[in-house]
Each structure stands twice: as structure tokens, then as C-alpha cells.
Amino acid sequence: MLKNIPVSLNTVSHDAAMQLIQNALDQGFRVTHVYLDTVGIAEAYRQKLKARFKGVKHPIEFTVESKADAKYPVVSAASIAAKVTRDRAIKDWENSLTDANVGSGYPGDPRTKDWLRKNLNRFFGYSSFVRFSWETTKVILREHAIKVDWDVDSSTTLDYFVKKVPKGKYHLAKSLGVSYAPNF
């Protein structure tokens, strides 16, 4: 099974918020004040946002606080909209599956755990929509997936295709008849 590179949910959240702000700016909106519920340390997040949007035409003020959804109605509304959107996306995704009983999609939900157990491909694991960083997923993979030890050093298999490696280094690629692609 190929290994996903873990990304923290804080990073995912920060990147998503910055992309939403950038999208609004790109569409010509004059963004003057953004309220955010903190993910991680509030001041560090605020400084990250200030640095990212330092050169915009109109300065943006950032209010980043813990429990902002309880303090600012605009954050409460955004939180409700995000939850409804997520639930709708899970439902749409669920409708596209053969075994559609995915539950809430959260790792603690017994129906989600059951779906993960039933839909594990013992060799390939899961599609990219499953969070491999969840402890729930790691346990199921550890207990039920086939362990694969790749006959390579710490380099990734992708390295074989993008940079020259010493002869005989990638026995698997050689046995499959795969060759080096120098101009990839």
C-alpha cells in the first residue's frame, strides 16, 4: 500500500480559510474584516493570516478567537452552513457507493467504523477520501490489511521515475519491466 503523507487538520483548516479569503478577493470583493474560530494557537494563526494577506490592496483585519462561533453571529452562521454543506456532501458521496451506510463520516461513529472495516481492500487500503491519519483507520489497516515491505531504501518509488538511481536499486521495478524516465 502506498503511504499518504500526513497533513494536520490545522493545516487543512488554515489553508482552506486562506483559499476562501483569496477567492473572495479574486472575485473583486473588498474584504476588510475576517472573523475565524481558532484552529491551534489564536495569535499564531492571526499572524499567519496577516503575513499571507500583507500585500492586498485594502488591509484586512483578522479576529481569531477560540469559541468565535459563540461570540460572533457571522461565525455561528458560517459554522451552520459548513455543517450542512458537509452533511450534504457525505450524503451525496454515500449515494454513489454500493455499501452506502457510512454513518456520519467521523471516526468515532460505530457505523463509520463498520463501513471502514467492510470496505477495506486488504492490499490497497482505501481510496483517498478516507483519512489515513485517523487512529481508527490505522488500527483497521494494522489489524486487517496485508503488510507490504517494499524492497527499496528510504527513497520513494516515484524517485525511480524522476531521478537517476544506481543500477539494481529498485528490484520491484526491474522485475515489472519498468524503466527510468529521465525527462519526466
Backbone as a printed PyTorch tensor [residue, N CA C, xyz], in Angstrom:
tensor([[[  0.8510,  -1.1590,   0.0000],
         [  0.0000,   0.0000,   0.0000],
         [  0.8970,   1.2220,   0.0000]],

        [[  0.6060,   2.1880,  -0.8350],
         [  1.4030,   3.4070,  -0.8820],
         [  1.0550,   4.2760,   0.3070]],

        [[  2.0550,   4.9200,   0.8640],
         [  1.8710,   5.7020,   2.0790],
         [  1.4630,   7.1320,   1.7570]],

        [[  0.3850,   7.6030,   2.3900],
         [  0.0000,   9.0080,   2.2720],
         [  0.8610,   9.8250,   3.2220]],

        [[  1.1680,  11.0370,   2.8410],
         [  1.9160,  11.9250,   3.7140],
         [  0.8960,  12.6220,   4.6150]],

        [[  0.9950,  12.4190,   5.9390],
         [  0.0010,  13.0160,   6.8240],
         [  0.0570,  14.5430,   6.8260]],

        [[ -1.1100,  15.1530,   6.8690],
         [ -1.2340,  16.6000,   6.9580],
         [ -2.1560,  16.8740,   8.1370]],

        [[ -1.7500,  17.7740,   9.0210],
         [ -2.5710,  18.0450,  10.1950],
         [ -3.8790,  18.7240,   9.7940]],

        [[ -4.9180,  18.4760,  10.5670],
         [ -6.1980,  19.1280,  10.3030],
         [ -6.0920,  20.6370,  10.4820]],

        [[ -5.1890,  21.0940,  11.3490],
         [ -4.9720,  22.5350,  11.4930],
         [ -4.4860,  23.1220,  10.1750]],

        [[ -3.5390,  22.4510,   9.5330],
         [ -3.0150,  22.9320,   8.2500],
         [ -4.1130,  22.9310,   7.1950]],

        [[ -4.8940,  21.8750,   7.1510],
         [ -6.0010,  21.7940,   6.1910],
         [ -6.9720,  22.9480,   6.4220]],

        [[ -7.3150,  23.2050,   7.6830],
         [ -8.2470,  24.2800,   8.0210],
         [ -7.6690,  25.6500,   7.6690]],

        [[ -6.4090,  25.8850,   8.0230],
         [ -5.7660,  27.1690,   7.7110],
         [ -5.7390,  27.4000,   6.2090]],

        [[ -5.3220,  26.3790,   5.4690],
         [ -5.2360,  26.5090,   4.0070],
         [ -6.6040,  26.7720,   3.3830]],

        [[ -7.6320,  26.0820,   3.8900],
         [ -8.9890,  26.2670,   3.3580],
         [ -9.4830,  27.6830,   3.6220]],

        [[ -9.2550,  28.1900,   4.8300],
         [ -9.6910,  29.5490,   5.1600],
         [ -8.9710,  30.5710,   4.2840]],

        [[ -7.6780,  30.3830,   4.1030],
         [ -6.9220,  31.3310,   3.2760],
         [ -7.3770,  31.2610,   1.8180]],

        [[ -7.7250,  30.0800,   1.3470],
         [ -8.2100,  29.9510,  -0.0250],
         [ -9.5740,  30.6310,  -0.1860]],

        [[-10.4440,  30.5040,   0.8110],
         [-11.7480,  31.1820,   0.7520],
         [-11.5730,  32.6980,   0.6990]],

        [[-10.6670,  33.2030,   1.5240],
         [-10.4070,  34.6460,   1.5250],
         [ -9.8510,  35.0730,   0.1640]],

        [[ -8.8940,  34.2960,  -0.3470],
         [ -8.2980,  34.6200,  -1.6430],
         [ -9.3410,  34.5780,  -2.7560]],

        [[-10.2400,  33.5930,  -2.7140],
         [-11.3120,  33.5040,  -3.7180],
         [-12.1930,  34.7440,  -3.6950]],

        [[-12.5290,  35.2160,  -2.4920],
         [-13.3550,  36.4270,  -2.3820],
         [-12.6160,  37.6280,  -2.9730]],

        [[-11.3280,  37.7540,  -2.6670],
         [-10.5330,  38.8540,  -3.2150],
         [-10.4400,  38.7610,  -4.7370]],

        [[-10.2210,  37.5540,  -5.2510],
         [-10.1060,  37.3490,  -6.7030],
         [-11.3960,  37.7010,  -7.4390]],

        [[-12.5200,  37.5800,  -6.7470],
         [-13.8120,  37.9030,  -7.3630],
         [-14.1620,  39.3850,  -7.2060]],

        [[-13.2320,  40.1540,  -6.6470],
         [-13.4300,  41.5890,  -6.5640],
         [-14.0840,  42.0800,  -5.2830]],

        [[-14.3000,  41.2060,  -4.3070],
         [-14.8800,  41.6510,  -3.0430],
         [-13.8300,  42.4190,  -2.2500]],

        [[-14.2790,  43.4700,  -1.5760],
         [-13.3800,  44.2370,  -0.7150],
         [-13.5210,  43.6520,   0.6900]],

        [[-12.6210,  42.7840,   1.0290],
         [-12.6320,  42.1140,   2.3370],
         [-11.8970,  43.0180,   3.3190]],

        [[-12.6060,  43.4400,   4.3670],
         [-11.9820,  44.3530,   5.3320],
         [-11.8000,  43.7190,   6.7120]],

        [[-12.6300,  42.7420,   7.0350],
         [-12.5520,  42.1150,   8.3600],
         [-12.9780,  40.6590,   8.2290]],

        [[-12.1620,  39.7660,   8.7680],
         [-12.4610,  38.3400,   8.7410],
         [-12.4710,  37.8260,  10.1720]],

        [[-13.5400,  37.1120,  10.5250],
         [-13.6810,  36.5050,  11.8460],
         [-13.4880,  34.9990,  11.6950]],

        [[-12.6200,  34.4290,  12.5340],
         [-12.3610,  32.9960,  12.4540],
         [-12.3380,  32.3690,  13.8360]],

        [[-12.8850,  31.1720,  13.9130],
         [-12.7530,  30.3530,  15.1120],
         [-11.3630,  29.7480,  15.0420]],

        [[-10.5970,  29.8630,  16.1140],
         [ -9.2060,  29.4390,  16.0400],
         [ -9.0590,  27.9350,  15.8430]],

        [[ -8.0330,  27.6040,  15.1270],
         [ -7.5810,  26.2310,  14.9930],
         [ -6.1220,  26.3050,  15.3880]],

        [[ -5.8040,  25.7750,  16.5500],
         [ -4.4490,  25.9260,  17.0780],
         [ -4.3670,  27.1810,  17.9240]],

        [[ -3.1950,  27.7710,  17.9930],
         [ -2.9530,  28.9540,  18.8190],
         [ -3.4570,  30.1850,  18.0620]],

        [[ -4.3950,  30.9000,  18.6790],
         [ -5.0890,  32.0060,  18.0210],
         [ -4.1360,  33.0700,  17.4740]],

        [[ -3.1960,  33.5240,  18.2830],
         [ -2.3040,  34.6030,  17.8440],
         [ -1.3990,  34.1350,  16.7070]],

        [[ -0.9280,  32.9100,  16.7600],
         [ -0.0750,  32.3810,  15.6870],
         [ -0.8690,  32.2930,  14.3770]],

        [[ -2.1210,  31.8790,  14.4750],
         [ -2.9900,  31.7800,  13.2980],
         [ -3.2480,  33.1750,  12.7230]],

        [[ -3.5100,  34.1500,  13.6060],
         [ -3.7630,  35.5250,  13.1670],
         [ -2.5300,  36.0970,  12.4520]],

        [[ -1.3580,  35.8340,  13.0030],
         [ -0.1180,  36.3190,  12.3820],
         [  0.1140,  35.6500,  11.0180]],

        [[ -0.2260,  34.3820,  10.9260],
         [ -0.1020,  33.6530,   9.6510],
         [ -1.0090,  34.2850,   8.5950]],

        [[ -2.2340,  34.6150,   8.9850],
         [ -3.1800,  35.2620,   8.0690],
         [ -2.6940,  36.6500,   7.6650]],

        [[ -2.2210,  37.4340,   8.6440],
         [ -1.7140,  38.7780,   8.3540],
         [ -0.5550,  38.7150,   7.3660]],

        [[  0.3460,  37.7610,   7.5660],
         [  1.5040,  37.6290,   6.6780],
         [  1.0590,  37.2190,   5.2690]],

        [[  0.1100,  36.3250,   5.1930],
         [ -0.3600,  35.8190,   3.8870],
         [ -1.0430,  36.9200,   3.0710]],

        [[ -1.7730,  37.8110,   3.7560],
         [ -2.5470,  38.8420,   3.0500],
         [ -1.9580,  40.2420,   3.2600]],

        [[ -0.6680,  40.3190,   3.5230],
         [  0.0050,  41.5900,   3.7980],
         [ -0.0590,  42.5610,   2.6180]],

        [[  0.0830,  42.0850,   1.4000],
         [  0.1770,  42.9770,   0.2510],
         [ -1.1320,  43.2740,  -0.4610]],

        [[ -2.2740,  42.9660,   0.1510],
         [ -3.5420,  43.2120,  -0.5390],
         [ -3.8390,  44.7100,  -0.6010]],

        [[ -4.6560,  45.0750,  -1.5720],
         [ -4.9620,  46.4850,  -1.8400],
         [ -5.5390,  47.1910,  -0.6090]],

        [[ -6.5040,  46.5720,   0.0440],
         [ -7.1160,  47.1340,   1.2570],
         [ -6.7420,  46.2390,   2.4310]],

        [[ -6.1800,  46.7990,   3.4950],
         [ -5.7780,  45.9820,   4.6450],
         [ -6.9640,  45.2020,   5.2190]],

        [[ -6.6760,  43.9900,   5.6710],
         [ -7.7110,  43.1330,   6.2620],
         [ -7.4170,  42.9890,   7.7450]],

        [[ -8.4490,  43.1950,   8.5520],
         [ -8.3340,  42.9520,   9.9910],
         [ -8.8010,  41.5200,  10.2530]],

        [[ -8.0500,  40.7990,  11.0870],
         [ -8.3990,  39.4190,  11.4070],
         [ -8.7180,  39.2910,  12.8890]],

        [[ -9.9030,  38.7540,  13.1800],
         [-10.2790,  38.4180,  14.5470],
         [-10.2830,  36.8980,  14.6200]],

        [[ -9.3290,  36.3620,  15.3790],
         [ -9.1890,  34.9120,  15.5140],
         [ -9.3070,  34.5980,  16.9990]],

        [[-10.3750,  33.8840,  17.3650],
         [-10.6150,  33.5940,  18.7720],
         [-11.1620,  32.1930,  18.9600]],

        [[-10.8830,  31.6320,  20.1050],
         [-11.4830,  30.3620,  20.4940],
         [-12.9690,  30.5920,  20.7550]],

        [[-13.7870,  29.6700,  20.3300],
         [-15.2570,  29.7420,  20.5040],
         [-15.8620,  30.9520,  19.8050]],

        [[-15.2630,  31.3790,  18.7030],
         [-15.7770,  32.5360,  17.9590],
         [-17.2060,  32.3010,  17.4930]],

        [[-17.5740,  31.0350,  17.2800],
         [-18.9460,  30.7540,  16.8280],
         [-19.9750,  31.0860,  17.9070]],

        [[-19.5580,  31.1370,  19.1650],
         [-20.4680,  31.5170,  20.2510],
         [-20.4490,  33.0280,  20.5050]],

        [[-19.4610,  33.7350,  19.9600],
         [-19.3020,  35.1620,  20.2230],
         [-19.7580,  36.0500,  19.0730]],

        [[-19.6310,  35.5640,  17.8540],
         [-19.9130,  36.3830,  16.6730],
         [-20.9510,  35.6850,  15.7910]],

        [[-22.1110,  36.3190,  15.5830],
         [-23.1670,  35.6970,  14.7760],
         [-22.7130,  35.2660,  13.3830]],

        [[-21.8080,  36.0360,  12.7550],
         [-21.3540,  35.6820,  11.4120],
         [-20.5930,  34.3530,  11.4380]],

        [[-19.8530,  34.0960,  12.5080],
         [-19.1220,  32.8280,  12.6220],
         [-20.1030,  31.6960,  12.9260]],

        [[-21.1210,  31.9790,  13.7410],
         [-22.1660,  30.9740,  14.0110],
         [-22.8500,  30.5570,  12.7210]],

        [[-23.1980,  31.5270,  11.9020],
         [-23.8720,  31.2390,  10.6290],
         [-22.9550,  30.4330,   9.7030]],

        [[-21.6930,  30.8160,   9.6400],
         [-20.7380,  30.0900,   8.7930],
         [-20.5600,  28.6560,   9.2760]],

        [[-20.5600,  28.4670,  10.5930],
         [-20.4160,  27.1330,  11.1630],
         [-21.6000,  26.2360,  10.7860]],

        [[-22.7940,  26.8050,  10.8710],
         [-24.0030,  26.0500,  10.4910],
         [-23.9720,  25.7280,   8.9980]],

        [[-23.6010,  26.7020,   8.1690],
         [-23.5300,  26.4750,   6.7230],
         [-22.5000,  25.3930,   6.4020]],

        [[-21.3640,  25.4070,   7.0760],
         [-20.3250,  24.4020,   6.8390],
         [-20.8090,  23.0090,   7.2250]],

        [[-21.4990,  22.9060,   8.3480],
         [-22.0090,  21.6040,   8.8000],
         [-23.0500,  21.0670,   7.8180]],

        [[-23.9640,  21.9060,   7.3840],
         [-24.9900,  21.4840,   6.4260],
         [-24.3420,  21.0690,   5.1060]],

        [[-23.3560,  21.8360,   4.6650],
         [-22.6540,  21.5160,   3.4180],
         [-21.9180,  20.1890,   3.5400]],

        [[-21.2370,  19.9710,   4.6720],
         [-20.5270,  18.7120,   4.8960],
         [-21.4930,  17.5340,   4.9130]],

        [[-22.5980,  17.6780,   5.6480],
         [-23.6010,  16.6000,   5.7200],
         [-24.1520,  16.2780,   4.3340]],

        [[-24.3960,  17.3090,   3.5370],
         [-24.9050,  17.1070,   2.1790],
         [-23.8640,  16.3910,   1.3130]],

        [[-22.5940,  16.7770,   1.4670],
         [-21.5180,  16.1330,   0.6970],
         [-21.3810,  14.6630,   1.0790]],

        [[-21.4850,  14.3660,   2.3800],
         [-21.4210,  12.9610,   2.8340],
         [-22.5940,  12.1850,   2.2540]],

        [[-23.7710,  12.7830,   2.2670],
         [-24.9630,  12.1140,   1.7230],
         [-24.8100,  11.8600,   0.2220]],

        [[-24.3290,  12.8570,  -0.5330],
         [-24.1070,  12.6850,  -1.9720],
         [-23.0750,  11.6000,  -2.2360]],

        [[-22.0130,  11.6080,  -1.4570],
         [-20.9650,  10.6020,  -1.5980],
         [-21.5300,   9.2290,  -1.2630]],

        [[-22.3060,   9.1740,  -0.1810],
         [-22.9260,   7.9270,   0.2650],
         [-23.8160,   7.3450,  -0.8340]],

        [[-24.5550,   8.1970,  -1.5380],
         [-25.4490,   7.7390,  -2.6040],
         [-24.6890,   7.1550,  -3.7880]],

        [[-23.4000,   7.5030,  -3.9290],
         [-22.6210,   6.9850,  -5.0510],
         [-21.9580,   5.6490,  -4.7320]],

        [[-22.0930,   5.1700,  -3.5130],
         [-21.4420,   3.9290,  -3.1090],
         [-22.4100,   2.7570,  -3.1330]],

        [[-21.8420,   1.5600,  -3.3230],
         [-22.6590,   0.3550,  -3.2780],
         [-23.0890,   0.0830,  -1.8470]],

        [[-22.1160,   0.0930,  -0.9200],
         [-22.4020,  -0.0940,   0.5010],
         [-22.4580,   1.2970,   1.1190]],

        [[-23.6340,   1.8820,   1.1200],
         [-23.7690,   3.3010,   1.4130],
         [-23.9670,   3.6570,   2.8800]],

        [[-23.8950,   2.7300,   3.7830],
         [-24.1500,   3.0420,   5.1870],
         [-22.8610,   3.5170,   5.8630]],

        [[-22.4190,   4.7500,   5.5310],
         [-21.1460,   5.2670,   6.0590],
         [-21.3000,   5.9700,   7.4050]],

        [[-22.5060,   6.1560,   7.8600],
         [-22.6980,   6.8740,   9.1100],
         [-22.3950,   8.3460,   8.9300]],

        [[-21.8570,   8.9620,   9.9760],
         [-21.5890,  10.4010,   9.9490],
         [-20.3100,  10.7500,   9.2030]],

        [[-19.4430,   9.7700,   9.0160],
         [-18.1470,  10.0450,   8.4020],
         [-17.0870,  10.4230,   9.4190]],

        [[-17.4350,  10.4430,  10.7040],
         [-16.4670,  10.7330,  11.7510],
         [-15.9360,   9.4280,  12.3430]],

        [[-14.6650,   9.4040,  12.7940],
         [-14.0320,   8.1550,  13.2000],
         [-14.6250,   7.4790,  14.4330]],

        [[-15.3270,   8.2100,  15.2690],
         [-15.9060,   7.6110,  16.4600],
         [-17.2730,   6.9850,  16.2340]],

        [[-17.8790,   7.2410,  15.0870],
         [-19.2140,   6.7350,  14.7650],
         [-19.1410,   5.2320,  14.4820]],

        [[-19.8910,   4.3970,  15.2330],
         [-19.8570,   2.9430,  15.0140],
         [-20.2050,   2.5460,  13.5770]],

        [[-21.1420,   3.2670,  12.9320],
         [-21.4980,   2.9390,  11.5370],
         [-20.3410,   3.2630,  10.5950]],

        [[-19.6220,   4.3520,  10.8620],
         [-18.4570,   4.7020,  10.0400],
         [-17.3650,   3.6530,  10.2200]],

        [[-17.1090,   3.2220,  11.4700],
         [-16.1100,   2.1850,  11.7290],
         [-16.4800,   0.8950,  11.0060]],

        [[-17.7590,   0.5420,  11.0590],
         [-18.2250,  -0.6710,  10.3790],
         [-18.0050,  -0.5530,   8.8710]],

        [[-18.3080,   0.6330,   8.3020],
         [-18.1040,   0.8460,   6.8730],
         [-16.6220,   0.7150,   6.5190]],

        [[-15.7530,   1.2740,   7.3520],
         [-14.3150,   1.1800,   7.1050],
         [-13.8630,  -0.2810,   7.0960]],

        [[-14.3580,  -1.0750,   8.0590],
         [-13.9910,  -2.4940,   8.1110],
         [-14.4710,  -3.2320,   6.8630]],

        [[-15.7220,  -2.9720,   6.4480],
         [-16.3100,  -3.6850,   5.3120],
         [-15.7160,  -3.2680,   3.9760]],

        [[-15.2040,  -2.0470,   3.8650],
         [-14.7450,  -1.5280,   2.5820],
         [-13.2310,  -1.4420,   2.4420]],

        [[-12.5160,  -2.0860,   3.3330],
         [-11.0710,  -2.1430,   3.2530],
         [-10.6590,  -3.0990,   2.1440]],

        [[ -9.8160,  -2.6370,   1.2510],
         [ -9.1680,  -3.5400,   0.3030],
         [ -7.9000,  -3.9830,   1.0150]],

        [[ -7.7730,  -5.2580,   1.2940],
         [ -6.6770,  -5.7460,   2.1360],
         [ -5.2960,  -5.4250,   1.5660]],

        [[ -5.1830,  -5.2360,   0.2620],
         [ -3.8840,  -4.9320,  -0.3240],
         [ -3.6990,  -3.4320,  -0.5630]],

        [[ -4.7220,  -2.7640,  -1.0960],
         [ -4.6020,  -1.3490,  -1.4660],
         [ -5.1040,  -0.3870,  -0.3960]],

        [[ -5.8060,  -0.8570,   0.6080],
         [ -6.3140,   0.0250,   1.6580],
         [ -7.6120,   0.6800,   1.2510]],

        [[ -7.6020,   2.0020,   1.1640],
         [ -8.7960,   2.7770,   0.8490],
         [ -8.4940,   3.7830,  -0.2610]],

        [[ -9.5460,   4.3680,  -0.7850],
         [ -9.3780,   5.4960,  -1.6970],
         [ -8.9320,   6.7110,  -0.8900]],

        [[ -8.5760,   7.7660,  -1.5760],
         [ -8.0200,   8.9500,  -0.9160],
         [ -9.0190,   9.6980,  -0.0470]],

        [[-10.3260,   9.3950,  -0.1410],
         [-11.2880,  10.1250,   0.6780],
         [-11.2740,   9.6750,   2.1310]],

        [[-10.6080,   8.5740,   2.4400],
         [-10.5040,   8.1150,   3.8280],
         [ -9.2550,   8.7380,   4.4400]],

        [[ -9.3970,   9.2570,   5.6490],
         [ -8.2550,   9.8660,   6.3340],
         [ -7.3820,   8.7730,   6.9430]],

        [[ -6.2120,   8.5810,   6.3480],
         [ -5.2820,   7.5730,   6.8370],
         [ -4.6710,   7.9980,   8.1710]],

        [[ -4.7690,   9.2540,   8.5320],
         [ -4.1940,   9.7510,   9.7750],
         [ -5.0640,   9.4330,  10.9840]],

        [[ -6.3200,   9.0440,  10.7750],
         [ -7.1870,   8.6820,  11.9030],
         [ -6.6560,   7.4360,  12.5810]],

        [[ -6.6580,   7.4390,  13.8850],
         [ -6.2520,   6.2410,  14.6310],
         [ -7.1760,   5.0740,  14.2900]],

        [[ -8.4690,   5.3530,  14.1070],
         [ -9.4370,   4.3150,  13.7220],
         [ -8.9910,   3.6200,  12.4390]],

        [[ -8.5850,   4.4020,  11.4410],
         [ -8.1320,   3.8430,  10.1640],
         [ -6.8330,   3.0740,  10.3530]],

        [[ -5.9000,   3.6290,  11.1080],
         [ -4.6140,   2.9680,  11.3360],
         [ -4.8080,   1.5960,  11.9860]],

        [[ -5.6920,   1.5210,  12.9780],
         [ -5.9440,   0.2470,  13.6720],
         [ -6.5250,  -0.7850,  12.7030]],

        [[ -7.5020,  -0.3810,  11.9160],
         [ -8.1200,  -1.3150,  10.9600],
         [ -7.0850,  -1.7880,   9.9390]],

        [[ -6.2720,  -0.8860,   9.4380],
         [ -5.2290,  -1.2660,   8.4910],
         [ -4.2220,  -2.2190,   9.1440]],

        [[ -3.8000,  -1.8850,  10.3560],
         [ -2.8220,  -2.7220,  11.0680],
         [ -3.3680,  -4.1260,  11.3000]],

        [[ -4.6520,  -4.2130,  11.6690],
         [ -5.2440,  -5.4990,  12.0230],
         [ -5.7270,  -6.3150,  10.8320]],

        [[ -6.1030,  -5.6620,   9.7240],
         [ -6.7640,  -6.3950,   8.6410],
         [ -6.1080,  -6.2860,   7.2630]],

        [[ -5.2270,  -5.3340,   7.0650],
         [ -4.6060,  -5.1770,   5.7450],
         [ -3.3590,  -6.0530,   5.6530]],

        [[ -2.9620,  -6.3570,   4.4480],
         [ -1.7500,  -7.1250,   4.2120],
         [ -0.5680,  -6.1730,   4.3230]],

        [[  0.3910,  -6.5170,   5.1720],
         [  1.5790,  -5.6840,   5.3380],
         [  2.4810,  -5.8880,   4.1290]],

        [[  2.9290,  -4.7890,   3.5440],
         [  3.7890,  -4.8540,   2.3760],
         [  5.1200,  -4.1920,   2.7310]],

        [[  6.1970,  -4.9220,   2.5520],
         [  7.5310,  -4.3610,   2.7320],
         [  8.1280,  -4.1660,   1.3530]],

        [[  8.3670,  -2.9110,   0.9830],
         [  8.9200,  -2.5970,  -0.3340],
         [ 10.4160,  -2.8210,  -0.3100]],

        [[ 10.9360,  -3.4020,  -1.3580],
         [ 12.3500,  -3.7040,  -1.4830],
         [ 13.0970,  -2.4810,  -2.0240]],

        [[ 13.0270,  -1.3940,  -1.2640],
         [ 13.7160,  -0.1590,  -1.6350],
         [ 14.2370,   0.4910,  -0.3650]],

        [[ 15.1230,   1.4400,  -0.5310],
         [ 15.6070,   2.1720,   0.6390],
         [ 14.5960,   3.2470,   1.0230]],

        [[ 15.0230,   4.2810,   1.7090],
         [ 14.0930,   5.3140,   2.1750],
         [ 13.5610,   6.1940,   1.0550]],

        [[ 14.1160,   6.0870,  -0.1530],
         [ 13.6010,   6.8660,  -1.2810],
         [ 12.2180,   6.3510,  -1.6530]],

        [[ 11.4310,   7.1880,  -2.2690],
         [ 10.1180,   6.7440,  -2.7120],
         [ 10.2410,   6.0390,  -4.0540]],

        [[  9.2750,   5.2030,  -4.3580],
         [  9.2610,   4.5290,  -5.6500],
         [  9.1930,   5.5580,  -6.7690]],

        [[  8.5360,   6.6940,  -6.5270],
         [  8.4510,   7.7470,  -7.5260],
         [  9.8450,   8.2560,  -7.9120]],

        [[ 10.7890,   8.2350,  -6.9400],
         [ 12.1510,   8.6660,  -7.2360],
         [ 12.7250,   7.9200,  -8.4280]],

        [[ 12.3440,   6.6670,  -8.5680],
         [ 12.8610,   5.8510,  -9.6620],
         [ 12.5500,   6.4800, -11.0110]],

        [[ 11.3760,   7.1070, -11.1050],
         [ 10.9390,   7.6610, -12.3740],
         [ 11.4520,   9.0700, -12.6280]],

        [[ 11.8630,   9.7730, -11.5980],
         [ 12.2240,  11.1750, -11.7830],
         [ 13.7030,  11.4930, -11.5940]],

        [[ 14.4870,  10.5720, -11.0430],
         [ 15.9140,  10.8320, -10.9360],
         [ 16.6860,   9.5390, -11.1250]],

        [[ 17.8970,   9.6710, -11.5830],
         [ 18.7390,   8.5110, -11.8650],
         [ 19.1460,   7.8620, -10.5410]],

        [[ 18.9730,   6.5530, -10.4600],
         [ 19.3690,   5.8200,  -9.2620],
         [ 20.3510,   4.7270,  -9.6800]],

        [[ 21.1860,   4.2830,  -8.7510],
         [ 22.1620,   3.2430,  -9.0990],
         [ 21.4740,   1.9780,  -9.6220]],

        [[ 22.1430,   1.3080, -10.5530],
         [ 21.5920,   0.0670, -11.1210],
         [ 21.3000,  -0.9310, -10.0110]],

        [[ 20.1880,  -1.6470, -10.1920],
         [ 19.8200,  -2.7000,  -9.2560],
         [ 19.1720,  -2.2130,  -7.9780]],

        [[ 18.9550,  -0.9280,  -7.8390],
         [ 18.4010,  -0.3700,  -6.6030],
         [ 16.9220,  -0.7210,  -6.4520]],

        [[ 16.1800,  -0.7390,  -7.5410],
         [ 14.7510,  -0.9910,  -7.4730],
         [ 14.4340,  -2.3380,  -8.1190]],

        [[ 14.5250,  -3.3760,  -7.3230],
         [ 14.2960,  -4.7310,  -7.8250],
         [ 12.8570,  -4.9150,  -8.3050]],

        [[ 11.8980,  -4.3370,  -7.6040],
         [ 10.4870,  -4.4700,  -7.9870],
         [ 10.2600,  -3.8750,  -9.3700]],

        [[ 10.7520,  -2.6630,  -9.5920],
         [ 10.5730,  -2.0230, -10.8950],
         [ 11.2330,  -2.8500, -11.9930]],

        [[ 12.4210,  -3.3670, -11.7100],
         [ 13.1330,  -4.1780, -12.6990],
         [ 12.3260,  -5.4370, -13.0290]],

        [[ 11.7970,  -6.0910, -11.9930],
         [ 11.0460,  -7.3200, -12.2370],
         [  9.7550,  -7.0610, -13.0040]],

        [[  9.2190,  -5.8440, -12.9030],
         [  7.9960,  -5.4910, -13.6370],
         [  8.3040,  -4.9510, -15.0280]],

        [[  9.6010,  -4.7990, -15.3480],
         [  9.9820,  -4.2900, -16.6500],
         [  9.7900,  -2.7860, -16.7960]],

        [[  9.7790,  -2.0540, -15.6820],
         [  9.6090,  -0.6020, -15.7010],
         [ 10.9850,   0.0320, -15.8450]],

        [[ 11.0990,   1.0420, -16.7000],
         [ 12.4020,   1.6590, -16.9150],
         [ 12.4050,   3.1240, -16.4830]],

        [[ 13.5900,   3.6710, -16.3540],
         [ 13.8230,   5.0540, -15.9360],
         [ 13.2990,   6.0200, -16.9870]],

        [[ 12.6110,   7.0760, -16.5190],
         [ 12.0430,   8.0860, -17.4250],
         [ 12.7530,   9.4120, -17.1420]],

        [[ 13.8910,   9.6910, -17.7990],
         [ 14.7260,  10.8500, -17.4360],
         [ 14.1140,  12.2160, -17.6730]],

        [[ 13.1790,  12.3330, -18.6020],
         [ 12.6160,  13.6530, -18.8860],
         [ 11.1970,  13.8080, -18.3530]],

        [[ 10.9000,  13.1560, -17.2830],
         [  9.5600,  13.1590, -16.6900],
         [  9.2180,  14.5240, -16.1660]]])
